[in-house]
């Protein structure tokens, strides 16, 4: 599974059959960050539930990273 910050790239072109899932993350500064998961090959027909769980985990990870950045900035 690949995760892409869609705000940072222009024009995504995936091969036919690539399953994708778009989601948003509201960062600590109140800015919405747009992301997309892409699975280029799978035998599963639908990954919707997997994508939802991955989005929850990735949002938690991004929140953790945001808090680390704030801690580092407050130390300087």
Backbone bond lengths (Angstrom), bond angles and torsions (degrees), N, CA, C in turn:
res aa  C-N    CA-C-N  psi(-1)  N-CA   C-N-CA  omega(-1)  CA-C   N-CA-C  phi
1 X - - - 1.446 - - 1.525 108.19 -
2 X 1.291 114.78 133.70 1.459 122.02 178.78 1.521 108.25 -111.43
3 X 1.330 116.62 137.88 1.464 120.31 174.69 1.524 107.67 -114.64
4 X 1.324 115.45 134.35 1.459 120.85 -175.78 1.522 108.72 -128.82
5 X 1.330 116.10 130.30 1.465 121.12 172.73 1.522 106.10 -80.66
6 X 1.321 116.84 101.44 1.466 120.32 -171.76 1.521 113.48 -68.07
7 X 1.332 117.54 -18.03 1.460 120.55 176.94 1.528 111.36 -71.70
8 X 1.335 116.81 -15.67 1.457 121.32 -174.34 1.527 113.69 -103.74
9 X 1.329 117.57 -0.34 1.465 120.62 -179.23 1.526 109.73 -132.20
10 X 1.308 115.13 158.31 1.465 120.33 176.86 1.521 108.86 -116.34
11 X 1.307 116.57 132.89 1.453 121.97 173.13 1.505 115.13 61.50
12 X 1.301 116.86 94.35 1.455 121.11 175.59 1.521 108.87 -95.56
13 X 1.315 116.10 129.92 1.466 121.32 177.85 1.516 108.36 -126.64
14 X 1.324 115.86 113.23 1.455 121.04 179.48 1.521 109.70 -107.52
15 X 1.325 115.42 151.11 1.461 120.38 175.13 1.521 109.66 -64.49
16 X 1.311 116.01 154.07 1.465 120.88 175.76 1.525 109.02 -56.72
17 X 1.309 116.49 138.46 1.457 121.39 179.40 1.511 113.86 94.58
18 X 1.329 117.67 -10.22 1.458 120.47 177.30 1.525 108.70 -70.03
19 X 1.332 116.09 125.45 1.458 120.01 177.63 1.524 108.70 -89.13
20 X 1.325 116.20 133.91 1.461 121.03 -178.67 1.519 110.48 -129.26
21 X 1.330 114.16 159.60 1.468 121.25 178.99 1.521 107.29 -148.71
22 X 1.320 116.96 118.23 1.462 121.71 179.28 1.523 109.84 -94.11
23 X 1.345 115.54 140.87 1.459 119.97 177.13 1.517 109.44 -151.99
24 X 1.327 114.62 164.44 1.464 121.41 -179.10 1.519 110.15 -117.17
25 X 1.321 114.34 154.06 1.459 122.11 173.33 1.526 107.19 -130.48
26 X 1.324 116.72 126.11 1.458 122.15 176.15 1.520 107.15 -93.83
27 X 1.340 116.96 108.14 1.461 119.44 -175.39 1.530 111.62 -77.76
28 X 1.323 115.63 175.96 1.467 121.28 -175.68 1.520 113.33 -64.25
29 X 1.318 117.18 -17.53 1.463 121.22 179.16 1.529 111.93 -92.34
30 X 1.330 116.55 1.44 1.455 121.07 179.99 1.516 114.38 83.28
31 X 1.316 116.48 14.54 1.464 121.63 179.74 1.530 109.01 -96.79
32 X 1.322 116.11 131.08 1.465 120.76 177.30 1.526 108.63 -82.37
33 X 1.328 116.07 124.78 1.458 122.40 176.19 1.528 107.86 -106.56
34 X 1.313 117.04 128.89 1.463 122.29 -179.41 1.525 110.20 -96.46
35 X 1.332 115.13 134.52 1.461 121.69 -179.22 1.519 109.81 -134.46
36 X 1.321 114.43 162.52 1.460 120.71 174.13 1.527 108.62 -142.27
37 X 1.319 115.82 136.19 1.457 121.63 170.22 1.520 107.00 -93.63
38 X 1.319 116.71 144.27 1.463 121.26 175.29 1.521 108.72 -136.04
39 X 1.313 115.65 128.85 1.460 121.91 172.94 1.522 105.72 -114.02
40 X 1.320 114.97 114.91 1.458 120.24 -172.73 1.521 113.40 -80.94
41 X 1.336 116.57 -22.81 1.461 119.62 177.62 1.517 109.41 -152.47
42 X 1.312 116.17 132.10 1.459 122.37 174.35 1.519 108.68 -159.69
43 X 1.314 115.41 152.37 1.459 120.20 174.91 1.522 111.10 -88.13
44 X 1.337 116.45 -12.70 1.467 120.79 178.78 1.525 109.95 -76.40
45 X 1.319 115.13 139.23 1.461 119.26 179.53 1.522 112.36 -76.26
46 X 1.328 116.39 -35.48 1.464 120.00 -177.28 1.519 110.20 -135.07
47 X 1.312 115.12 130.48 1.465 121.12 178.95 1.523 111.57 -115.40
48 X 1.320 117.70 19.21 1.463 121.21 -173.82 1.518 112.14 -54.46
49 X 1.315 118.60 -49.70 1.468 121.05 -178.59 1.523 111.37 -66.34
50 X 1.310 116.86 -38.38 1.470 120.99 176.89 1.520 109.50 -62.92
51 X 1.323 116.99 -45.79 1.460 121.05 178.84 1.526 111.14 -59.48
52 X 1.321 117.64 -42.99 1.469 120.99 -179.90 1.526 111.00 -61.55
53 X 1.327 116.89 -44.26 1.465 120.60 179.01 1.523 111.08 -65.81
54 X 1.316 116.50 -40.05 1.465 120.24 178.41 1.523 111.21 -64.94
55 X 1.324 117.11 -38.81 1.466 120.73 178.80 1.521 110.37 -63.71
56 X 1.341 117.54 -41.76 1.469 120.52 176.92 1.519 110.33 -60.32
57 X 1.332 117.01 -46.95 1.462 120.95 -179.43 1.528 110.43 -62.88
58 X 1.331 117.67 -44.56 1.457 120.99 -176.64 1.524 111.42 -66.87
59 X 1.330 117.27 -37.24 1.468 119.77 175.45 1.526 110.51 -61.82
60 X 1.331 116.98 -42.43 1.470 120.64 178.01 1.529 110.26 -62.74
61 X 1.318 116.91 -40.68 1.459 121.07 177.78 1.530 110.91 -62.43
62 X 1.336 116.67 -45.40 1.464 119.93 179.40 1.524 111.59 -63.43
63 X 1.319 118.04 -37.13 1.471 121.49 176.33 1.519 110.16 -63.01
64 X 1.318 116.55 -42.44 1.458 121.31 178.19 1.527 109.88 -61.17
65 X 1.328 116.92 -44.90 1.463 120.67 178.48 1.528 111.33 -62.96
66 X 1.328 117.33 -42.74 1.465 120.49 178.15 1.526 110.90 -59.04
67 X 1.329 116.83 -43.04 1.475 120.04 179.05 1.521 110.85 -63.89
68 X 1.329 117.57 -39.03 1.464 120.66 177.46 1.525 111.21 -62.96
69 X 1.315 116.87 -40.58 1.466 120.73 178.73 1.526 110.15 -63.21
70 X 1.334 116.76 -43.28 1.468 120.03 178.35 1.524 111.47 -62.27
71 X 1.324 117.01 -41.20 1.466 120.80 178.63 1.522 110.69 -61.91
72 X 1.330 116.61 -43.96 1.465 120.29 -179.47 1.525 110.76 -64.94
73 X 1.328 117.06 -40.65 1.463 120.48 179.61 1.520 111.33 -66.44
74 X 1.330 117.32 -35.98 1.464 120.11 -178.67 1.526 111.55 -72.80
75 X 1.329 117.80 -22.57 1.463 121.49 177.91 1.521 111.36 -77.47
76 X 1.319 116.89 -24.72 1.479 120.79 -176.82 1.486 112.13 -88.48
